[in-house]
């Protein structure tokens, strides 16, 4: 019954998506109110169908309905509630159900925004394109990636599901137990947050793509589609940023290797569209202000959406081996065909309208804010190209020659580090250069004191004993970026206070509220600078080691004394935990009692580590069990990561800057101050 209801939800969503595409394009072409009044019905069908599908899948998981193949192979009666609920997106088919639900909610939000405008041909065409994308997703769910297939035969002992039937009303059998989720996916609560957050970011980028295609289809040049999609683009970028950060934190606290980013192909799959979405946010602001970069913005939004499809393919096709990827599936060819259709169709439409979008104004001078943002965009695009090349090169070589090659972390680090510092420089200076053209003397007056602040930060790092060149460069840029933003806020508030006779602190608050997009961007820039500082310190000053110990033994490591107290075994409903208790001291002071563990799940032979981390302002002391035996002898991996909290603080600050720009609305209709009033001289 549950499978039948869920499958019918998918079918309703697919049919409604087709109707939405037809009605949307018809309303856009006709432009009559009586044609667009039918749009709410397919929108409602898409949303209801997607919600019913997700609720049905969750109901099957929570009720342990092992007659549904997905439930039998990805959940168990002993799975804790949180991970049982999160199993709805723990495997291929379920993750696409979540994808369809998020897309349906974005469709609803676009329709709500359009309904407020009355007759809106651009919005109707955008809904038509969203309908086409939704149609692809729900057709996939109804065919090659059906989460509601029923089980017709179980494995020995009545566990899991060995054979399935596609139609949910087929005769089925229910096993006595399921296999449970992948051990890696039931080892940390972030499993419930990271994938949905990332999906909101991924799927949200469909909206600006749909509006861009609608503008091209209707031959509408200008910035109308950009203004319509600013909020959706920011929301997508915020959630994509948070999804990447939560993924890094999950890796750090689950995999037991002490790292948070390994240039894994699926990590890269989310990073590539983030790079181009960041470029699009900046260049869209320039077009809205000066009317330039119109063609470039269309190219960026097309490429960004295409990379989300490519990332979906890398994650779900099984063509790569990764802790993130799913098994081999028939969805791979379907995604490749969809990617080809998206690229050919969107670029073909862009070529047909090139004479309209290429007539926008040109940049007057590269030594201007527009020029600095263009350089920033080119660096981001180059960064994305390098990541694409390093990610796809092994797949291309294997497809052409059959040879297996690898592009590892050394390649990415060697290219990414200098590109990152160039980006930070462009990011820092760009917002403080005037529009149209900049006089060197004006720019120098604006950056000279922040340059001194950067030098002071670098000297402070040297005095603290850090003499690595990359660390010094990161400290300089961090101090420079933070000082630039603070100086600008001070100058703006001081000028306003002098003019109105008010308080500088009050005027600073008003300045933040008056232009939240700009100041949110500055907060994000500060976050990126802190992130770079944290990466440089933790990567270049980290200490790593491995020791073998028995109960009662101790070891000295990175200024700490680690004493092995005792081993333990704990039987939990869904796993057996093998662990050890350690007392960590600094001098005579007890710093922490840590219990790193190895988890053995009944349905898997794979042992999953749960490291123990003592976090402080100086850094993280990180312990991970490499091996454990019944006599209590263990091999222990030890890590000391100084100042690694800057990584998380910087990353979350970057996302918070986006939230600030999105949430804070202007409370006055006053025009934006001229550059000299904002910046001072």
Beta strands, then each sheet from edge to edge (+ up, - down):
strand 1: 150-155
strand 2: 159-165
strand 3: 543-549
strand 4: 554-557
strand 5: 560-572
strand 6: 575-586
strand 7: 589-594
strand 8: 597-601
strand 9: 607-610
strand 10: 612-616
strand 11: 619-628
strand 12: 634-642
sheet 1: 1+ 2-
sheet 2: 3+ 12- 11+ 10-
sheet 3: 4+ 5- 6+ 7-
sheet 4: 4+ 5- 6+ 8- 9+
end
